[in-house]
Amino acid sequence: MASKSVFRVIGLPEDATVADFKELEQFLKKGEQLRLVDEAIVPSCPVRSTLSGIFGVLHPLPEFLERMRNGTTTVVCFHLRGEDVAVDQNFYGFTQMYPTSPGTPIVADIVALAGLNSHAYDSWTADSNLERMWLREFFSTDFPDCRTMIYGYNSNLKSRSIHNTLYHCQRFLKDLQDLRESEQESKRPLIFIGHGYGGIIVAHTLVQARFGSLGNDNSLDCLLKATCGILFFGVPHRGMLVKSVVDALMRGGHTGQLELLKEIDQGSKTLEIELRRFIDLCPLFKIYTFHQMLETRSVVVQTDGAWSQAGVYEMAVQDKSAILQLPESLEVKIQVESNHSDLVRFATPSQRAYQDVYGCIKRLLSEPPTVIATRLSM
């Protein structure tokens, strides 16, 4: 069990420091403590005149943060030196993981999307005593000149919201356009990292950028040409096993996301059509496909209604779905001795799977800047 929970703060004034996080003590009840760890100030995304922050809080949490963690409340706000500041835990939209090297140009944008029913931040955190979040803690050392970001969306399968893949892709595409609005940003190399359904959003968003109703938009053309690589982790391009999850949702009366699950079930026509279109785009990118070697327990519903992965072992995303089957010149296939959930949880930088990721990013970044510049001029 995690020893801490991680939160985000947005709208901080430009002179903010981690000492300002102490403002949260105003929400404490008698006898409660706010034990802050791993605090950091980071640029806002898209770039604005305010800053953002990330901080951890050791358990037990104060009541106001516990209510946020269990979904009873979504945000806590306070006023700080002329700015309205908000604290959340859903990490929706873009969140930069660390400040880039001061005085050094940003060499690339890296954007990571987690899968269904997962958390935008926690899904990349190792289930170990150190609880390392590699996109923040390892990349800040290995790729200090990259603007590394996570992108959060409502992936909660029990949510009353009714979303489909097209909605998530259109929202993501619009947010990407806002993120890379300036001429300098729009021409910066772009690398995507997608786990599970997050990879589906990445692939289908690029399809929307090329074939959607806004396909002639110059900013979308720049987005496609600036995308130099994608790291896919257990992405169900041809569908996945969803029966146990559907059964769990039906038992709990959670029907809002059933249509979305149908879209990614094995044999889905939607996936088949979008995959053909995505494969047409693949010569534009270098793709690294990480696929799991271990089975994952299916979802079961406990007597109290809670979900747990305690069912039968199964390969939720089979190789024939995770691997695009492209030529080696376009797709590098990498086996990982892991189940689906742990595919993107690395405990140390020396872990073999992380070293594979490190090598992939290094190769993508080693591509001469003239390559992207040439593509953008075409």
Salt bridges, closest charged atoms under 4 A:
ASP15 OD1 - ARG81 NH2 3.24
ASP20 OD2 - ARG81 NH2 2.88
GLU25 OE2 - LYS22 NZ 3.60
ASP38 OD2 - LYS4 NZ 2.38
GLU63 OE1 - LYS29 NZ 2.77
GLU66 OE2 - ARG69 NH2 3.12
ASP84 OD1 - HIS79 ND1 2.79
ASP88 OD2 - ARG8 NH2 2.80
ASP109 OD2 - ARG147 NH2 2.86
ASP109 OD2 - ARG180 NH1 2.95
ASP109 OD1 - ARG188 NH1 3.01
ASP122 OD2 - HIS119 ND1 3.69
GLU137 OE1 - ARG132 NH1 3.09
ASP175 OD1 - ARG171 NH2 2.75
ASP178 OD2 - LYS174 NZ 2.78
GLU183 OE2 - LYS187 NZ 3.04
GLU185 OE2 - ARG147 NH1 3.74
ASP221 OD2 - LYS225 NZ 3.08
ASP247 OD2 - LYS243 NZ 2.82
GLU259 OE2 - LYS262 NZ 3.33
GLU272 OE1 - LYS269 NZ 3.49
GLU272 OE2 - ARG276 NH1 3.18
GLU274 OE2 - ARG277 NH1 3.28
ASP319 OD1 - HIS291 ND1 3.14
GLU331 OE1 - LYS333 NZ 3.73
ASP342 OD1 - ARG345 NH1 3.47
